Amino acid sequence: MNKKVILMILDGWGHSPNPEVSAIDNAETPFIDSLYEKYPNAELRT
């Protein structure tokens, strides 16, 4: 059985420790939100 995997890199997409000043946290992003809810994900900190 073949399992498909996707590596999705969202360059410039970041999460701020302070969501009050984060444009991404304050924006409506239903598609990305659905991906976070449905699939395993990880955050790379640099």
N, CA, C and O atoms as a printed pandas DataFrame, in Angstrom:
     atom_number atom_name residue_name chain_id  residue_number  x_coord  y_coord  z_coord
0              1         N          MET        A               1    0.846   -1.182    0.000
1              2        CA          MET        A               1    0.000    0.000    0.000
2              3         C          MET        A               1    0.887    1.240    0.000
3              4         O          MET        A               1    1.754    1.383    0.862
4              5         N          ASN        A               2    0.681    2.110   -0.934
5              6        CA          ASN        A               2    1.448    3.349   -1.008
6              7         C          ASN        A               2    0.735    4.447   -0.241
7              8         O          ASN        A               2   -0.461    4.673   -0.424
8              9         N          LYS        A               3    1.478    5.123    0.618
9             10        CA          LYS        A               3    0.932    6.277    1.325
10            11         C          LYS        A               3    1.538    7.531    0.722
11            12         O          LYS        A               3    2.738    7.595    0.459
12            13         N          LYS        A               4    0.708    8.503    0.513
13            14        CA          LYS        A               4    1.190    9.763   -0.041
14            15         C          LYS        A               4    1.500   10.728    1.091
15            16         O          LYS        A               4    0.807   10.773    2.107
16            17         N          VAL        A               5    2.556   11.496    0.885
17            18        CA          VAL        A               5    3.002   12.483    1.870
18            19         C          VAL        A               5    3.233   13.794    1.136
19            20         O          VAL        A               5    3.699   13.809   -0.003
20            21         N          ILE        A               6    2.905   14.880    1.795
21            22        CA          ILE        A               6    3.195   16.193    1.218
22            23         C          ILE        A               6    3.980   17.012    2.240
23            24         O          ILE        A               6    3.642   17.045    3.423
24            25         N          LEU        A               7    5.009   17.657    1.774
25            26        CA          LEU        A               7    5.766   18.599    2.598
26            27         C          LEU        A               7    5.378   19.987    2.106
27            28         O          LEU        A               7    5.664   20.363    0.969
28            29         N          MET        A               8    4.730   20.729    2.971
29            30        CA          MET        A               8    4.236   22.049    2.592
30            31         C          MET        A               8    5.002   23.094    3.391
31            32         O          MET        A               8    4.906   23.140    4.617
32            33         N          ILE        A               9    5.751   23.922    2.702
33            34        CA          ILE        A               9    6.524   24.975    3.357
34            35         C          ILE        A               9    5.867   26.308    3.025
35            36         O          ILE        A               9    5.769   26.697    1.862
36            37         N          LEU        A              10    5.424   26.991    4.057
37            38        CA          LEU        A              10    4.773   28.288    3.868
38            39         C          LEU        A              10    5.776   29.375    4.232
39            40         O          LEU        A              10    5.813   29.848    5.368
40            41         N          ASP        A              11    6.581   29.761    3.262
41            42        CA          ASP        A              11    7.609   30.769    3.494
42            43         C          ASP        A              11    6.947   32.095    3.858
43            44         O          ASP        A              11    6.079   32.581    3.133
44            45         N          GLY        A              12    7.355   32.668    4.964
45            46        CA          GLY        A              12    6.785   33.927    5.409
46            47         C          GLY        A              12    5.587   33.761    6.325
47            48         O          GLY        A              12    5.081   34.741    6.870
48            49         N          TRP        A              13    5.129   32.524    6.498
49            50        CA          TRP        A              13    3.986   32.239    7.379
50            51         C          TRP        A              13    4.551   31.931    8.745
51            52         O          TRP        A              13    5.271   30.947    8.914
52            53         N          GLY        A              14    4.237   32.750    9.711
53            54        CA          GLY        A              14    4.802   32.534   11.036
54            55         C          GLY        A              14    3.781   32.753   12.127
55            56         O          GLY        A              14    2.741   33.378   11.918
56            57         N          HIS        A              15    4.093   32.233   13.282
57            58        CA          HIS        A              15    3.229   32.400   14.444
58            59         C          HIS        A              15    3.975   33.216   15.486
59            60         O          HIS        A              15    5.124   32.929   15.821
60            61         N          SER        A              16    3.313   34.217   15.979
61            62        CA          SER        A              16    3.905   35.104   16.970
62            63         C          SER        A              16    3.522   34.642   18.367
63            64         O          SER        A              16    2.416   34.142   18.570
64            65         N          PRO        A              17    4.420   34.803   19.330
65            66        CA          PRO        A              17    4.037   34.489   20.706
66            67         C          PRO        A              17    2.963   35.445   21.223
67            68         O          PRO        A              17    2.301   35.158   22.220
68            69         N          ASN        A              18    2.792   36.582   20.545
69            70        CA          ASN        A              18    1.773   37.557   20.927
70            71         C          ASN        A              18    0.737   37.648   19.803
71            72         O          ASN        A              18    0.924   38.414   18.857
72            73         N          PRO        A              19   -0.355   36.875   19.893
73            74        CA          PRO        A              19   -1.329   36.856   18.793
74            75         C          PRO        A              19   -2.035   38.187   18.559
75            76         O          PRO        A              19   -2.625   38.387   17.497
76            77         N          GLU        A              20   -1.988   39.095   19.522
77            78        CA          GLU        A              20   -2.641   40.395   19.347
78            79         C          GLU        A              20   -1.998   41.216   18.231
79            80         O          GLU        A              20   -2.664   42.045   17.610
80            81         N          VAL        A              21   -0.712   40.992   17.972
81            82        CA          VAL        A              21   -0.008   41.772   16.952
82            83         C          VAL        A              21    0.350   40.938   15.722
83            84         O          VAL        A              21    1.102   41.394   14.862
84            85         N          SER        A              22   -0.179   39.733   15.636
85            86        CA          SER        A              22    0.129   38.837   14.527
86            87         C          SER        A              22   -0.923   38.955   13.431
87            88         O          SER        A              22   -2.096   38.656   13.660
88            89         N          ALA        A              23   -0.516   39.382   12.259
89            90        CA          ALA        A              23   -1.449   39.498   11.136
90            91         C          ALA        A              23   -2.032   38.136   10.774
91            92         O          ALA        A              23   -3.213   38.038   10.443
92            93         N          ILE        A              24   -1.225   37.097   10.831
93            94        CA          ILE        A              24   -1.700   35.758   10.481
94            95         C          ILE        A              24   -2.725   35.262   11.497
95            96         O          ILE        A              24   -3.753   34.701   11.117
96            97         N          ASP        A              25   -2.458   35.462   12.769
97            98        CA          ASP        A              25   -3.406   35.019   13.795
98            99         C          ASP        A              25   -4.715   35.799   13.731
99           100         O          ASP        A              25   -5.758   35.278   14.126
100          101         N          ASN        A              26   -4.681   37.027   13.246
101          102        CA          ASN        A              26   -5.881   37.859   13.179
102          103         C          ASN        A              26   -6.610   37.760   11.837
103          104         O          ASN        A              26   -7.731   38.250   11.706
104          105         N          ALA        A              27   -5.989   37.137   10.854
105          106        CA          ALA        A              27   -6.613   36.997    9.536
106          107         C          ALA        A              27   -7.547   35.790    9.517
107          108         O          ALA        A              27   -7.396   34.859   10.309
108          109         N          GLU        A              28   -8.502   35.821    8.613
109          110        CA          GLU        A              28   -9.367   34.664    8.409
110          111         C          GLU        A              28   -8.716   33.783    7.354
111          112         O          GLU        A              28   -8.598   34.167    6.190
112          113         N          THR        A              29   -8.295   32.595    7.777
113          114        CA          THR        A              29   -7.598   31.665    6.889
114          115         C          THR        A              29   -8.266   30.292    6.973
115          116         O          THR        A              29   -7.663   29.352    7.492
116          117         N          PRO        A              30   -9.498   30.157    6.474
117          118        CA          PRO        A              30  -10.240   28.912    6.660
118          119         C          PRO        A              30   -9.583   27.685    6.032
119          120         O          PRO        A              30   -9.652   26.594    6.598
120          121         N          PHE        A              31   -8.947   27.846    4.872
121          122        CA          PHE        A              31   -8.322   26.682    4.244
122          123         C          PHE        A              31   -7.135   26.188    5.066
123          124         O          PHE        A              31   -7.035   24.996    5.355
124          125         N          ILE        A              32   -6.241   27.091    5.440
125          126        CA          ILE        A              32   -5.078   26.704    6.245
126          127         C          ILE        A              32   -5.531   26.166    7.597
127          128         O          ILE        A              32   -4.982   25.177    8.084
128          129         N          ASP        A              33   -6.525   26.805    8.208
129          130        CA          ASP        A              33   -7.054   26.321    9.489
130          131         C          ASP        A              33   -7.569   24.894    9.360
131          132         O          ASP        A              33   -7.363   24.078   10.259
132          133         N          SER        A              34   -8.235   24.586    8.254
133          134        CA          SER        A              34   -8.753   23.225    8.064
134          135         C          SER        A              34   -7.620   22.215    7.912
135          136         O          SER        A              34   -7.742   21.075    8.360
136          137         N          LEU        A              35   -6.521   22.625    7.283
137          138        CA          LEU        A              35   -5.371   21.720    7.166
138          139         C          LEU        A              35   -4.766   21.425    8.539
139          140         O          LEU        A              35   -4.428   20.280    8.839
140          141         N          TYR        A              36   -4.633   22.462    9.372
141          142        CA          TYR        A              36   -4.103   22.273   10.724
142          143         C          TYR        A              36   -4.981   21.330   11.535
143          144         O          TYR        A              36   -4.470   20.518   12.306
144          145         N          GLU        A              37   -6.292   21.431   11.371
145          146        CA          GLU        A              37   -7.216   20.594   12.135
146          147         C          GLU        A              37   -7.243   19.156   11.641
147          148         O          GLU        A              37   -7.393   18.229   12.437
148          149         N          LYS        A              38   -7.098   18.964   10.343
149          150        CA          LYS        A              38   -7.286   17.642    9.745
150          151         C          LYS        A              38   -6.018   16.795    9.699
151          152         O          LYS        A              38   -6.096   15.572    9.811
152          153         N          TYR        A              39   -4.855   17.418    9.536
153          154        CA          TYR        A              39   -3.618   16.669    9.293
154          155         C          TYR        A              39   -2.571   16.948   10.366
155          156         O          TYR        A              39   -2.557   18.024   10.964
156          157         N          PRO        A              40   -1.690   15.969   10.609
157          158        CA          PRO        A              40   -0.576   16.217   11.532
158          159         C          PRO        A              40    0.289   17.353   10.988
159          160         O          PRO        A              40    0.433   17.515    9.776
160          161         N          ASN        A              41    0.858   18.129   11.897
161          162        CA          ASN        A              41    1.689   19.252   11.470
162          163         C          ASN        A              41    2.736   19.542   12.534
163          164         O          ASN        A              41    2.638   19.086   13.673
164          165         N          ALA        A              42    3.720   20.297   12.141
165          166        CA          ALA        A              42    4.802   20.674   13.054
166          167         C          ALA        A              42    5.239   22.091   12.722
167          168         O          ALA        A              42    5.013   22.590   11.620
168          169         N          GLU        A              43    5.860   22.717   13.684
169          170        CA          GLU        A              43    6.358   24.078   13.508
170          171         C          GLU        A              43    7.872   24.061   13.647
171          172         O          GLU        A              43    8.411   23.500   14.601
172          173         N          LEU        A              44    8.546   24.673   12.699
173          174        CA          LEU        A              44   10.000   24.778   12.732
174          175         C          LEU        A              44   10.359   26.147   13.268
175          176         O          LEU        A              44    9.972   27.165   12.694
176          177         N          ARG        A              45   11.084   26.177   14.348
177          178        CA          ARG        A              45   11.510   27.460   14.927
178          179         C          ARG        A              45   12.930   27.762   14.488
179          180         O          ARG        A              45   13.811   26.904   14.535
180          181         N          THR        A              46   13.132   28.995   14.062
181          182        CA          THR        A              46   14.467   29.382   13.596
182          183         C          THR        A              46   14.972   30.567   14.368
183          184         O          THR        A              46   16.081   31.040   14.119
